Amino acid sequence: MAKGSNIVHQYFRKEIEGLTILVRVNPIHYTGTEITIQEGVAEMREMQFDEEILEDLKVDGFAESSALEFNLYLNGLV
């Protein structure tokens, strides 16, 4: 099994009425992190997904995005 540091995560973004949602997906273990940003305040939560997560995100209007934006919020740099 792959080590955590060897996994290439996938990143997604969606904006809805002043709310930005960033999602990081571990495509091997189907786990991830969601960051919700509203009025400059970021909230984070850990997620557990199923095998259909990539299709579900597409159907829900999420677009692929950059790891840079996600990690800036994750580390509190924005």
Backbone torsions as a table, in degrees:
resi	resn	phi	psi	omega
1	MET	NA	145.9	-177.8
2	ALA	-70.9	146.8	174.9
3	LYS	-78.7	156.7	-179.5
4	GLY	-55.9	-36.7	-177.8
5	SER	-76.5	-11.6	-179.5
6	ASN	-96.4	-0.1	-176.5
7	ILE	-87.2	133.5	175.2
8	VAL	-96.9	104.3	-179.1
9	HIS	-71.9	158.7	175.1
10	GLN	-114.8	143.6	-173.0
11	TYR	-122.4	141.5	-177.6
12	PHE	-138.3	156.8	-175.9
13	ARG	-143.8	145.4	175.9
14	LYS	-150.0	140.8	176.2
15	GLU	-118.7	132.7	178.8
16	ILE	-139.1	114.8	172.5
17	GLU	40.7	58.9	177.9
18	GLY	81.0	2.9	-179.9
19	LEU	-113.6	131.6	175.8
20	THR	-114.2	132.5	178.8
21	ILE	-119.8	123.9	176.6
22	LEU	-113.9	135.9	-177.7
23	VAL	-130.7	133.1	172.7
24	ARG	-111.4	127.3	-178.0
25	VAL	-117.1	129.3	170.7
26	ASN	-89.5	106.1	-173.7
27	PRO	-75.5	-3.0	178.3
28	ILE	-95.9	-46.6	-177.0
29	HIS	-99.7	-4.2	-178.6
30	TYR	55.7	44.4	173.5
31	THR	-119.4	170.3	178.7
32	GLY	-178.0	-172.7	-179.4
33	THR	-135.5	138.2	176.8
34	GLU	-117.6	131.0	175.0
35	ILE	-116.8	124.3	177.9
36	THR	-109.0	126.1	-177.3
37	ILE	-117.9	121.6	177.4
38	GLN	-138.5	125.2	-179.5
39	GLU	53.1	40.5	177.1
40	GLY	79.5	-0.2	179.8
41	VAL	-104.9	124.9	-178.6
42	ALA	-104.1	133.8	174.5
43	GLU	-121.1	139.9	-176.1
44	MET	-122.0	144.7	172.6
45	ARG	-147.6	145.9	178.2
46	GLU	-81.9	144.5	-174.8
47	MET	-128.4	154.2	171.6
48	GLN	-121.0	126.3	-176.3
49	PHE	-113.7	172.6	171.7
50	ASP	-109.6	-178.6	-175.2
51	GLU	-64.9	-16.1	-177.0
52	GLU	-92.6	6.9	-171.6
53	ILE	-57.7	-41.4	-177.8
54	LEU	-64.2	-41.1	176.8
55	GLU	-68.6	-40.8	179.2
56	ASP	-60.6	-42.7	178.8
57	LEU	-63.0	-41.5	178.9
58	LYS	-62.1	-46.9	179.4
59	VAL	-62.0	-35.7	-179.0
60	ASP	-79.9	2.0	175.4
61	GLY	90.0	14.1	176.1
62	PHE	-79.3	142.6	176.3
63	ALA	-112.3	151.0	175.7
64	GLU	-62.9	144.6	-178.5
65	SER	-140.7	-175.8	-175.5
66	SER	-89.9	146.2	175.4
67	ALA	-67.2	-27.4	-176.5
68	LEU	-60.6	-51.5	-179.1
69	GLU	-60.2	-45.9	-179.7
70	PHE	-57.9	-48.2	-176.0
71	ASN	-71.0	-28.2	174.1
72	LEU	-63.5	-45.1	177.1
73	TYR	-69.0	-42.1	-179.2
74	LEU	-57.5	-39.2	-177.4
75	ASN	-93.4	7.5	176.6
76	GLY	70.4	24.3	-177.5
77	LEU	-91.4	-3.6	178.2
78	VAL	-120.8	NA	NA
